[in-house]
Amino acid sequence: MTALDGRDVAGPEEEPEARTLASIDEAGAMAVLRRGIAASPELQKGLWGTAAMALAVAGSKLLLPLSIQLILDIGLGSDGVRFAWVLAVSVVSAVLVVGSIFLGRATYYRLVCMAENVLMGLRVRTFEHLHRLSLADHTAARKGVLTARVTSDVETLTKFAQWGAIAWIIDLFQIAGVLVVMAFYSWQLTLLTLAVHLPLIPMLRRMQRSQLKAYDRLRTRVSDTMGIISEAVMGMVTVRGYGYRQATKEAIHEAVDEQYHQQMRAARYFSLVMPTTDVFGVAAIASVVGAGVWWGGSWGLSSGELIAFIFLVNLLLNPITELGEVLDQTQTALAGWWKILDVLDTPVEIPVNLTGPALPAGPLSVEARGVEFAYREGGRVLHGIDVDLPAGASVAVVGETGSGKTTFVKLVARLADPTAGCLLVGGVDLRQLVTADRQAAVRMVPQDGFLFNTSVGENIRFGRPEATMEEVEAAIDALGLRPWVGGLVEGLATSVGERGESLSVGERQLVALARAQLANPGLLILDEATSAVDPETETTLERALERLAEGRTTLSVAHRLSTAERADLVLVFDRGNLVEQGPHEVLKNAGGIYQGLYASWLGNTREDV
């Protein structure tokens, strides 16, 4: 895992599975279900109306045994066949069954609509929450794992939302309704049926607990697989360039194999549920037939009532068997829900402020007061930083790898908050600023210049989405980038490809700078935009940077000390401490750390020449 400033640090998710399993086991299925439903308000909207429709459909299944009993006992009486009665019962039953078919279709349509609304709402809320989390949370988790939370984990809820949630209501009501009708026919046979099924309850309960754990492990394996595959795809150039294909292939195969075995373990419990319920169902029917034939007459059962009762036992078995399948869907959904809830329950360390003091217009000053920062795992990476940067100044931040320089500028951008002390921009504490005002006034151009898979012009408009194309053109002209844009195949309409890979590294940085120019911030943070580009593009970039810096405060992480040479002020970091600050001309002869860094850089530059 990479820290803010490029160091490798231990993440907090080492061996997360044991903690997750203990948590979900301790919480229990009902607690997870209640919490999941609370987090999915779309599941509650119209649920009871849909449940009432579904119950009416389920109730129509009672028509068959009741019709059979009425026809056998009344229509086929000792005085002969009563055709009018048989026809009337048959016609009424047929009409009601056809009506239940159309009602069932409408019910299923409502269920699918509700399911899609549930999935959309949960995806949106999880995605938004991920973007509000601190940089420390994102640093601690693999990107593929986070992607799994809003994709595959949400998908586990599909069947549950489409049918599982309503099936629990319908099946339980159907079981209760059938038992009431059964008791009306024969309380003796009803008690016999319940006695046969009684041992099934603890067996299903035990299987449910084991199955829930198995599906939770499976969701962890799915996340791991997505993380490894995502890493392999994004690092394809490195994999092929360094001949790392075999090792990558083995890692993917191992992850897929682990997922497969865990899927088989989870499926094993499901494979036991249905045969188990079938065995008890067959035993119940056999017991009812035997007892009904042997003692039915003495209990006052007619032949029609006994046959109807057998049909009712079958109706009782259907929801019990279906609940076994629904239980599997529910376990899968609960495991995915638990992973999603784990994200939604992660506290947002940087809340969205809707009110607060206003920032002054123009260049912004930066003040650090005893700023410290530490990751959740490991020690502090910044120690009591105190500095005042005047508005309009060009400031370079330098230091060895791991010195804390990148951490500091990212705190200024409020990608995370200090663990101690405070940062003031324009004289206002960053934590008090209205979020929208801060985002408009403080902009950061990262070293990699990430682009989205759209056109050059649209990528520039990400700096200010409401901007017109005329304003985009003005930003291009302000930075002197018109010749470069004119050299593109389709100008601003040129597609940049996924992650901007259709453009060179330098061209991606030019787009990022134009994006910052369009945003027009009072404080611009740069993570050395020229550190990995060719000399020709570097010249264009440097000219664009000079124009971009005009009229605003700039804070640049300087990997090449040529940036420090041009800066008004240089901040030197070492092991998380601000050890030197001052103009380049003073520091290069001060006999401190900066003098050593500058001499080393100057020597390397001459060797390259």
C-alpha positions as CSV (number, residue, x, y, z in Angstrom):
1,M,0.0,0.0,0.0
2,T,1.3,3.5,-0.8
3,A,1.0,6.4,1.6
4,L,0.2,10.0,0.8
5,D,3.9,10.8,0.3
6,G,4.8,7.7,-1.6
7,R,6.0,5.6,1.3
8,D,4.9,1.9,1.7
9,V,2.9,1.6,4.9
10,A,0.9,-1.3,6.4
11,G,-2.8,-1.0,5.7
12,P,-5.5,-1.5,8.3
13,E,-7.1,-4.3,6.3
14,E,-4.5,-7.0,7.0
15,E,-6.4,-10.2,7.5
16,P,-9.8,-8.5,7.6
17,E,-11.8,-11.7,7.2
18,A,-11.7,-12.9,10.8
19,R,-12.9,-9.6,12.2
20,T,-15.7,-9.4,9.6
21,L,-16.9,-12.9,10.3
22,A,-16.9,-12.3,14.0
23,S,-18.9,-9.1,13.5
24,I,-21.5,-10.6,11.2
25,D,-21.8,-13.7,13.4
26,E,-22.2,-11.5,16.5
27,A,-24.7,-9.3,14.8
28,G,-26.9,-12.1,13.5
29,A,-29.0,-12.4,10.3
30,M,-32.0,-10.4,11.7
31,A,-29.8,-7.5,12.8
32,V,-28.2,-7.3,9.4
33,L,-31.6,-7.6,7.7
34,R,-33.1,-4.7,9.8
35,R,-30.1,-2.5,9.2
36,G,-30.0,-3.3,5.5
37,I,-33.7,-2.5,5.1
38,A,-33.2,0.8,7.0
39,A,-30.4,1.6,4.6
40,S,-32.6,0.8,1.6
41,P,-35.8,3.0,1.9
42,E,-36.8,2.0,-1.6
43,L,-37.4,-1.5,-0.3
44,Q,-40.1,-0.1,2.1
45,K,-41.9,2.0,-0.5
46,G,-45.1,0.2,-1.6
47,L,-43.9,-3.0,0.1
48,W,-47.1,-3.7,2.0
49,G,-49.3,-3.0,-1.1
50,T,-47.2,-5.4,-3.1
51,A,-47.4,-7.9,-0.2
52,A,-51.2,-7.6,-0.2
53,M,-51.3,-8.4,-3.9
54,A,-48.9,-11.3,-3.5
55,L,-50.9,-12.7,-0.6
56,A,-54.1,-12.6,-2.7
57,V,-52.2,-14.6,-5.4
58,A,-51.0,-17.0,-2.7
59,G,-54.5,-17.3,-1.3
60,S,-55.8,-18.3,-4.7
61,K,-53.9,-21.6,-4.3
62,L,-56.4,-22.6,-1.6
63,L,-59.1,-22.8,-4.3
64,L,-58.0,-26.2,-5.6
65,P,-58.3,-28.2,-2.4
66,L,-61.5,-26.4,-1.4
67,S,-63.0,-26.9,-4.8
68,I,-62.1,-30.6,-4.7
69,Q,-63.6,-31.1,-1.3
70,L,-66.9,-29.3,-2.3
71,I,-67.2,-31.3,-5.5
72,L,-66.5,-34.6,-3.9
73,D,-68.6,-34.2,-0.8
74,I,-71.5,-32.2,-2.3
75,G,-71.4,-32.5,-6.1
76,L,-70.9,-36.3,-5.9
77,G,-73.3,-37.1,-3.1
78,S,-75.1,-40.3,-2.3
79,D,-78.1,-39.0,-4.3
80,G,-76.0,-38.8,-7.5
81,V,-74.0,-36.2,-9.4
82,R,-75.2,-32.6,-9.0
83,F,-74.0,-31.2,-12.4
84,A,-75.1,-27.7,-11.7
85,W,-73.2,-27.6,-8.4
86,V,-70.0,-29.1,-10.0
87,L,-70.3,-26.6,-13.0
88,A,-70.8,-23.6,-10.7
89,V,-67.9,-24.5,-8.4
90,S,-65.6,-25.1,-11.5
91,V,-66.6,-21.9,-13.2
92,V,-66.1,-19.8,-10.1
93,S,-62.7,-21.5,-9.4
94,A,-61.6,-20.9,-13.1
95,V,-62.5,-17.2,-13.0
96,L,-60.7,-16.7,-9.7
97,V,-57.6,-18.6,-11.0
98,V,-57.5,-16.5,-14.2
99,G,-57.8,-13.4,-12.1
100,S,-55.0,-14.5,-9.9
101,I,-52.8,-15.0,-12.9
102,F,-53.2,-11.4,-14.0
103,L,-52.8,-10.2,-10.4
104,G,-49.6,-12.3,-10.2
105,R,-48.2,-10.6,-13.3
106,A,-48.9,-7.1,-11.9
107,T,-47.3,-8.2,-8.6
108,Y,-44.2,-9.4,-10.3
109,Y,-43.9,-6.1,-12.3
110,R,-44.1,-4.1,-9.1
111,L,-41.5,-6.3,-7.5
112,V,-39.0,-5.8,-10.4
113,C,-39.5,-2.0,-10.3
114,M,-39.0,-2.0,-6.6
115,A,-35.8,-4.2,-7.0
116,E,-34.3,-1.8,-9.6
117,N,-35.0,1.2,-7.4
118,V,-33.4,-0.5,-4.4
119,L,-30.3,-1.4,-6.4
120,M,-30.0,2.1,-7.9
121,G,-30.5,3.8,-4.6
122,L,-28.0,1.6,-2.8
123,R,-25.4,2.0,-5.5
124,V,-25.7,5.8,-5.6
125,R,-25.6,6.1,-1.8
126,T,-22.6,3.8,-1.5
127,F,-20.8,5.6,-4.4
128,E,-21.4,9.0,-2.9
129,H,-20.3,7.8,0.6
130,L,-17.0,6.4,-0.9
131,H,-16.2,9.8,-2.4
132,R,-16.8,11.5,1.0
133,L,-14.4,9.2,2.8
134,S,-11.0,10.4,3.9
135,L,-7.9,9.8,1.9
136,A,-6.8,7.5,4.7
137,D,-9.8,5.2,4.0
138,H,-9.0,5.1,0.3
139,T,-5.3,4.5,1.0
140,A,-6.2,1.6,3.3
141,A,-8.4,-0.3,0.7
142,R,-7.7,-1.7,-2.7
143,K,-9.5,0.0,-5.5
144,G,-10.9,-3.3,-6.8
145,V,-12.4,-4.0,-3.4
146,L,-14.1,-0.6,-3.3
147,T,-15.4,-1.2,-6.9
148,A,-16.9,-4.5,-5.7
149,R,-18.9,-2.8,-3.1
150,V,-20.9,-0.8,-5.7
151,T,-21.0,-3.5,-8.3
152,S,-21.0,-7.2,-7.4
153,D,-22.0,-6.7,-3.7
154,V,-25.0,-4.7,-4.7
155,E,-25.9,-7.3,-7.4
156,T,-26.3,-9.9,-4.7
157,L,-29.5,-8.1,-3.6
158,T,-31.1,-8.5,-7.0
159,K,-33.0,-11.7,-6.4
160,F,-33.7,-10.9,-2.8
161,A,-35.3,-7.5,-3.8
162,Q,-37.2,-9.0,-6.7
163,W,-38.7,-11.8,-4.8
164,G,-36.9,-12.9,-1.6
165,A,-38.1,-10.0,0.6
166,I,-41.8,-10.4,-0.4
167,A,-41.5,-14.2,-0.4
168,W,-40.8,-14.2,3.3
169,I,-44.1,-12.4,3.9
170,I,-46.1,-14.4,1.5
171,D,-44.7,-17.8,2.5
172,L,-45.1,-17.2,6.2
173,F,-48.7,-16.0,5.7
174,Q,-49.4,-18.9,3.4
175,I,-48.1,-21.4,6.0
176,A,-50.3,-19.7,8.7
177,G,-53.3,-19.6,6.4
178,V,-53.0,-23.3,5.3
179,L,-52.6,-24.4,8.9
180,V,-55.8,-22.6,9.9
181,V,-57.7,-24.3,7.1
182,M,-56.1,-27.6,8.0
183,A,-57.1,-27.2,11.6
184,F,-60.7,-26.5,10.4
185,Y,-60.7,-29.9,8.6
186,S,-58.9,-31.9,11.3
187,W,-56.9,-30.6,14.3
188,Q,-55.6,-34.2,14.8
189,L,-53.9,-34.4,11.4
190,T,-52.7,-30.8,11.7
191,L,-50.9,-31.6,15.0
192,L,-49.4,-34.7,13.3
193,T,-48.1,-32.6,10.4
194,L,-46.6,-30.1,12.8
195,A,-45.0,-32.8,14.9
196,V,-43.3,-34.3,11.8
197,H,-41.9,-30.9,10.8
198,L,-40.8,-29.8,14.2
199,P,-37.2,-31.2,14.0
200,L,-36.7,-29.2,10.8
201,I,-36.6,-25.8,12.7
202,P,-33.4,-26.3,14.6
203,M,-31.8,-28.0,11.6
204,L,-32.6,-25.1,9.3
205,R,-31.4,-22.6,11.9
206,R,-28.1,-24.3,12.2
207,M,-27.6,-24.5,8.5
208,Q,-28.6,-20.8,8.2
209,R,-25.9,-19.6,10.5
210,S,-23.2,-21.7,8.8
211,Q,-24.5,-20.6,5.3
212,L,-24.4,-16.9,6.3
213,K,-20.7,-17.2,7.3
214,A,-19.9,-19.1,4.1
215,Y,-21.5,-16.4,1.9
216,D,-19.7,-13.7,3.9
217,R,-16.4,-15.4,3.1
218,L,-17.5,-15.7,-0.5
219,R,-18.1,-11.9,-0.8
220,T,-14.6,-11.4,0.6
221,R,-13.2,-13.7,-2.0
222,V,-15.1,-12.0,-4.8
223,S,-13.7,-8.6,-3.7
224,D,-10.1,-10.1,-3.6
225,T,-10.5,-11.4,-7.1
226,M,-11.8,-8.1,-8.5
227,G,-8.9,-6.3,-6.7
228,I,-6.3,-8.6,-8.2
229,I,-7.8,-8.5,-11.7
230,S,-8.2,-4.7,-11.6
231,E,-4.6,-4.3,-10.6
232,A,-3.4,-6.6,-13.4
233,V,-5.4,-4.8,-16.0
234,M,-4.3,-1.3,-14.9
235,G,-0.7,-2.5,-14.7
236,M,-0.7,-4.3,-18.0
237,V,2.2,-2.3,-19.5
238,T,4.4,-3.1,-16.5
239,V,3.3,-6.8,-16.5
240,R,4.2,-7.2,-20.2
241,G,7.3,-5.0,-20.0
242,Y,8.9,-6.9,-17.1
243,G,7.8,-10.4,-18.1
244,Y,5.6,-10.6,-15.0
245,R,2.8,-12.4,-16.9
246,Q,3.3,-15.8,-15.3
247,A,3.3,-14.5,-11.7
248,T,0.2,-12.3,-12.5
249,K,-1.5,-15.3,-14.0
250,E,-0.8,-17.5,-11.0
251,A,-2.1,-14.8,-8.6
252,I,-5.3,-14.5,-10.6
253,H,-5.7,-18.3,-10.8
254,E,-5.2,-18.6,-7.1
255,A,-7.8,-15.9,-6.4
256,V,-10.3,-17.4,-8.8
257,D,-9.6,-20.9,-7.3
258,E,-10.2,-19.6,-3.8
259,Q,-13.4,-18.0,-4.9
260,Y,-14.5,-21.2,-6.6
261,H,-13.9,-23.3,-3.5
262,Q,-15.7,-20.8,-1.3
263,Q,-18.6,-20.8,-3.7
264,M,-18.8,-24.6,-3.5
265,R,-18.7,-24.5,0.3
266,A,-21.6,-22.0,0.3
267,A,-23.5,-24.1,-2.3
268,R,-23.1,-27.2,-0.1
269,Y,-25.5,-25.8,2.5
270,F,-28.1,-24.9,-0.2
271,S,-27.8,-28.4,-1.6
272,L,-28.8,-29.7,1.8
273,V,-31.7,-27.5,2.5
274,M,-34.1,-28.6,-0.3
275,P,-33.6,-32.4,0.1
276,T,-34.0,-32.0,3.8
277,T,-37.3,-30.2,3.5
278,D,-38.4,-32.7,0.8
279,V,-37.7,-35.6,3.2
280,F,-39.8,-34.1,6.0
281,G,-42.5,-33.2,3.5
282,V,-42.8,-36.8,2.2
283,A,-42.8,-38.0,5.8
284,A,-45.7,-35.6,6.6
285,I,-47.8,-36.8,3.6
286,A,-47.2,-40.4,4.4
287,S,-48.1,-39.9,8.0
288,V,-51.3,-38.0,7.1
289,V,-52.4,-40.6,4.6
290,G,-51.7,-43.4,7.0
291,A,-53.4,-41.8,10.0
292,G,-56.3,-40.5,7.8
293,V,-57.1,-43.9,6.4
294,W,-56.8,-45.6,9.7
295,W,-58.5,-43.1,12.0
296,G,-60.2,-40.7,9.6
297,G,-63.7,-42.2,10.0
298,S,-63.6,-42.1,13.8
299,W,-62.4,-38.4,13.6
300,G,-65.4,-37.6,11.4
301,L,-63.4,-37.0,8.2
302,S,-65.2,-37.6,4.9
303,S,-63.2,-38.9,1.9
304,G,-63.4,-35.4,0.3
305,E,-62.1,-33.8,3.4
306,L,-59.2,-36.3,3.6
307,I,-58.2,-35.7,0.0
308,A,-58.5,-31.9,0.5
309,F,-56.3,-32.2,3.5
310,I,-53.6,-34.1,1.6
311,F,-53.7,-31.3,-1.0
312,L,-53.4,-28.8,1.8
313,V,-50.3,-30.6,3.1
314,N,-48.8,-30.2,-0.3
315,L,-49.7,-26.5,-0.2
316,L,-47.9,-26.3,3.1
317,L,-44.8,-28.0,1.7
318,N,-44.5,-25.6,-1.2
319,P,-43.8,-22.5,0.9
320,I,-41.6,-24.5,3.3
321,T,-39.5,-25.8,0.3
322,E,-39.5,-22.3,-1.3
323,L,-38.3,-20.8,2.0
324,G,-35.3,-23.1,1.6
325,E,-34.5,-21.4,-1.7
326,V,-35.4,-18.0,-0.4
327,L,-33.1,-18.6,2.6
328,D,-30.2,-19.1,0.1
329,Q,-31.1,-15.8,-1.6
330,T,-31.4,-14.1,1.7
331,Q,-28.0,-15.3,2.9
332,T,-26.3,-14.1,-0.3
333,A,-28.1,-10.8,0.1
334,L,-27.1,-10.4,3.8
335,A,-23.5,-11.1,3.0
336,G,-23.4,-8.5,0.3
337,W,-25.5,-6.1,2.4
338,W,-23.0,-6.5,5.3
339,K,-20.1,-5.5,3.1
340,I,-22.0,-2.5,1.8
341,L,-23.1,-1.5,5.3
342,D,-19.5,-1.7,6.4
343,V,-18.8,1.1,3.9
344,L,-21.9,3.1,4.7
345,D,-21.1,2.9,8.5
346,T,-17.5,4.1,7.9
347,P,-17.6,7.6,9.5
348,V,-17.0,10.6,7.1
349,E,-14.1,12.4,8.6
350,I,-14.4,15.4,6.2
351,P,-18.1,16.4,6.4
352,V,-19.8,18.5,3.8
353,N,-20.2,22.1,5.2
354,L,-23.2,24.0,3.8
355,T,-22.5,27.2,5.8
356,G,-19.4,29.0,6.9
357,P,-17.3,32.1,6.5
358,A,-16.6,33.4,3.1
359,L,-13.1,33.4,1.5
360,P,-11.6,36.6,0.2
361,A,-11.3,37.0,-3.6
362,G,-8.0,36.6,-5.4
363,P,-4.8,34.9,-4.1
364,L,-5.1,33.1,-0.8
365,S,-2.6,32.9,2.1
366,V,-1.8,29.6,3.8
367,E,-1.1,29.2,7.5
368,A,-0.2,26.0,9.4
369,R,-0.5,25.9,13.1
370,G,1.1,22.9,14.8
371,V,-0.1,20.6,12.0
372,E,0.4,16.9,12.7
373,F,-0.8,13.9,10.7
374,A,-0.7,10.1,11.4
375,Y,-2.2,7.2,9.5
376,R,-4.4,4.7,11.4
377,E,-1.6,2.2,11.2
378,G,1.9,3.4,12.0
379,G,3.4,6.5,13.5
380,R,3.1,10.2,12.7
381,V,4.3,11.4,9.3
382,L,4.1,15.1,10.1
383,H,5.3,16.7,13.3
384,G,4.1,20.1,14.5
385,I,4.4,22.1,11.2
386,D,4.2,25.8,11.6
387,V,4.5,28.1,8.5
388,D,3.0,31.2,7.0
389,L,2.7,31.5,3.2
390,P,1.7,35.0,1.9
391,A,-1.0,35.4,-0.7
392,G,0.3,35.4,-4.2
393,A,3.6,33.6,-3.3
394,S,5.1,30.9,-5.4
395,V,6.1,28.2,-2.9
396,A,8.1,25.0,-3.6
397,V,8.0,22.1,-1.2
398,V,11.0,19.8,-1.3
399,G,12.5,16.8,0.5
400,E,13.5,13.2,0.2
401,T,11.0,10.5,-0.6
402,G,9.0,9.9,2.5
403,S,9.8,13.2,4.1
404,G,6.1,14.2,4.3
405,K,6.0,16.9,1.6
406,T,3.2,15.3,-0.4
407,T,1.2,14.6,2.8
408,F,1.4,18.3,3.7
409,V,0.1,19.7,0.4
410,K,-2.7,17.1,0.3
411,L,-3.8,18.3,3.8
412,V,-3.8,21.8,2.3
413,A,-6.2,20.5,-0.4
414,R,-8.2,18.9,2.5
415,L,-8.0,15.4,1.1
416,A,-7.6,14.6,4.8
417,D,-7.7,16.6,8.0
418,P,-4.7,17.0,10.4
419,T,-4.8,14.8,13.4
420,A,-3.6,17.8,15.4
421,G,-3.3,21.5,14.7
422,C,-5.1,23.4,12.0
423,L,-4.6,24.8,8.5
424,L,-5.9,28.2,7.5
425,V,-6.5,29.4,3.9
426,G,-7.3,33.0,3.4
427,G,-7.3,33.4,7.2
428,V,-10.1,30.8,7.6
429,D,-9.8,27.3,9.1
430,L,-10.2,24.8,6.3
431,R,-12.7,22.8,8.4
432,Q,-15.0,25.8,8.7
433,L,-15.2,26.6,5.0
434,V,-18.3,25.8,2.9
435,T,-17.3,22.7,0.9
436,A,-18.3,24.2,-2.4
437,D,-16.3,27.4,-1.7
438,R,-13.2,25.5,-0.7
439,Q,-13.4,23.2,-3.8
440,A,-13.7,26.3,-6.0
441,A,-10.9,28.2,-4.3
442,V,-8.4,25.4,-3.8
443,R,-7.4,23.2,-6.7
444,M,-4.8,20.5,-6.9
445,V,-3.1,19.2,-10.1
446,P,-1.7,15.7,-9.4
447,Q,1.4,14.3,-11.0
448,D,-0.4,11.8,-13.1
449,G,-3.1,14.2,-14.5
450,F,-6.0,11.7,-14.5
451,L,-8.4,12.1,-17.4
452,F,-11.8,10.6,-18.0
453,N,-12.8,8.6,-21.1
454,T,-14.3,11.5,-23.1
455,S,-13.0,14.4,-25.2
456,V,-10.2,16.9,-24.4
457,G,-12.7,19.7,-24.2
458,E,-15.0,17.8,-21.8
459,N,-12.0,16.8,-19.6
460,I,-11.1,20.5,-19.3
461,R,-14.7,21.3,-18.4
462,F,-14.4,19.1,-15.3
463,G,-12.6,22.1,-13.8
464,R,-15.9,24.0,-13.9
465,P,-18.8,21.8,-15.3
466,E,-21.1,24.7,-15.9
467,A,-18.5,26.4,-18.2
468,T,-19.3,27.0,-21.8
469,M,-17.0,25.8,-24.6
470,E,-16.2,29.5,-25.2
471,E,-14.8,29.7,-21.7
472,V,-12.8,26.5,-22.3
473,E,-11.3,28.1,-25.4
474,A,-10.4,31.1,-23.4
475,A,-8.6,29.0,-20.8
476,I,-6.7,27.3,-23.7
477,D,-5.7,30.7,-25.0
478,A,-4.7,32.1,-21.6
479,L,-2.2,29.3,-21.2
480,G,-0.9,29.6,-24.8
481,L,-1.9,26.1,-25.7
482,R,-3.7,27.0,-29.0
483,P,-0.9,25.5,-31.1
484,W,-1.0,22.2,-29.2
485,V,-4.8,22.0,-29.5
486,G,-4.5,22.8,-33.2
487,G,-2.2,19.8,-33.6
488,L,-4.7,17.3,-32.2
489,V,-6.6,15.2,-34.7
490,E,-10.0,16.7,-33.8
491,G,-9.0,19.6,-31.7
492,L,-10.9,19.8,-28.4
493,A,-13.2,17.1,-29.7
494,T,-10.3,14.6,-29.7
495,S,-11.1,11.5,-27.6
496,V,-8.5,10.9,-24.8
497,G,-9.3,7.2,-24.3
498,E,-9.6,5.4,-21.0
499,R,-7.5,7.2,-18.3
500,G,-6.3,9.5,-21.0
501,E,-4.0,6.8,-22.6
502,S,-4.5,8.1,-26.1
503,L,-2.5,11.1,-25.1
504,S,1.1,11.3,-23.9
505,V,2.0,12.0,-20.3
506,G,2.8,15.6,-21.1
507,E,-0.4,16.1,-23.0
508,R,-2.4,14.8,-20.1
509,Q,-0.7,17.3,-17.9
510,L,-1.6,20.1,-20.4
511,V,-5.2,19.1,-20.1
512,A,-5.0,19.1,-16.3
513,L,-3.4,22.6,-16.3
514,A,-6.2,23.9,-18.7
515,R,-8.7,22.4,-16.3
516,A,-7.1,24.3,-13.4
517,Q,-7.1,27.5,-15.4
518,L,-10.8,27.2,-16.1
519,A,-11.5,26.6,-12.4
520,N,-9.6,29.8,-11.6
521,P,-8.7,29.0,-8.0
522,G,-7.1,31.4,-5.5
523,L,-4.7,28.6,-4.4
524,L,-3.2,26.2,-6.8
525,I,-1.4,23.0,-5.6
526,L,0.9,21.3,-8.1
527,D,2.5,17.9,-7.7
528,E,5.5,18.6,-10.1
529,A,3.7,18.6,-13.4
530,T,7.0,18.3,-15.4
531,S,8.7,15.4,-13.7
532,A,8.0,12.7,-16.3
533,V,7.7,14.4,-19.7
534,D,9.9,14.9,-22.7
535,P,12.0,18.1,-23.1
536,E,9.8,19.6,-25.8
537,T,6.6,19.1,-23.9
538,E,8.3,20.2,-20.7
539,T,9.0,23.6,-22.3
540,T,5.3,24.0,-23.2
541,L,4.3,22.9,-19.8
542,E,6.6,25.3,-18.0
543,R,5.3,28.2,-20.1
544,A,1.7,27.2,-19.3
545,L,2.6,26.8,-15.6
546,E,4.1,30.3,-15.5
547,R,0.8,31.7,-17.0
548,L,-1.3,29.6,-14.7
549,A,0.5,30.8,-11.6
550,E,-0.1,34.5,-12.4
551,G,-2.5,36.2,-10.0
552,R,-2.7,33.2,-7.5
553,T,-0.8,31.4,-4.8
554,T,1.0,28.3,-5.9
555,L,2.2,25.5,-3.7
556,S,4.4,23.0,-5.7
557,V,5.8,19.7,-4.7
558,A,9.2,20.0,-6.4
559,H,10.9,16.7,-7.5
560,R,13.1,18.7,-9.9
561,L,14.8,21.6,-8.1
562,S,14.5,23.8,-11.1
563,T,11.0,24.5,-9.8
564,A,12.5,25.6,-6.5
565,E,15.0,27.9,-8.3
566,R,12.0,29.9,-9.7
567,A,10.0,29.9,-6.4
568,D,9.7,32.9,-4.1
569,L,9.9,30.5,-1.1
570,V,11.2,27.0,-0.5
571,L,10.0,24.7,2.3
572,V,12.3,21.8,3.1
573,F,10.8,18.7,4.8
574,D,12.8,15.9,6.4
575,R,11.3,12.9,8.3
576,G,8.0,14.7,8.7
577,N,9.5,18.0,10.0
578,L,9.8,21.4,8.4
579,V,13.5,21.9,8.8
580,E,14.3,24.8,6.5
581,Q,12.4,27.6,4.7
582,G,13.5,30.6,2.7
583,P,14.5,31.7,-0.8
584,H,16.4,29.4,-3.0
585,E,19.5,31.7,-3.2
586,V,19.7,31.7,0.6
587,L,19.2,28.0,1.2
588,K,21.5,26.7,-1.5
589,N,24.5,28.1,0.5
590,A,23.1,27.7,4.0
591,G,24.9,24.4,4.7
592,G,21.7,22.6,5.5
593,I,19.6,19.7,3.9
594,Y,18.6,21.8,1.0
595,Q,22.2,22.5,0.0
596,G,22.8,18.8,-0.1
597,L,19.6,18.1,-2.1
598,Y,20.5,20.9,-4.6
599,A,24.1,19.8,-5.0
600,S,22.9,16.2,-5.7
601,W,20.3,17.3,-8.2
602,L,22.7,19.6,-9.9
603,G,25.3,16.8,-10.2
604,N,22.7,14.4,-11.7
605,T,21.6,17.1,-14.2
606,R,25.1,17.6,-15.4
607,E,25.6,13.9,-15.8
608,D,22.4,13.7,-17.9
609,V,23.7,16.4,-20.1
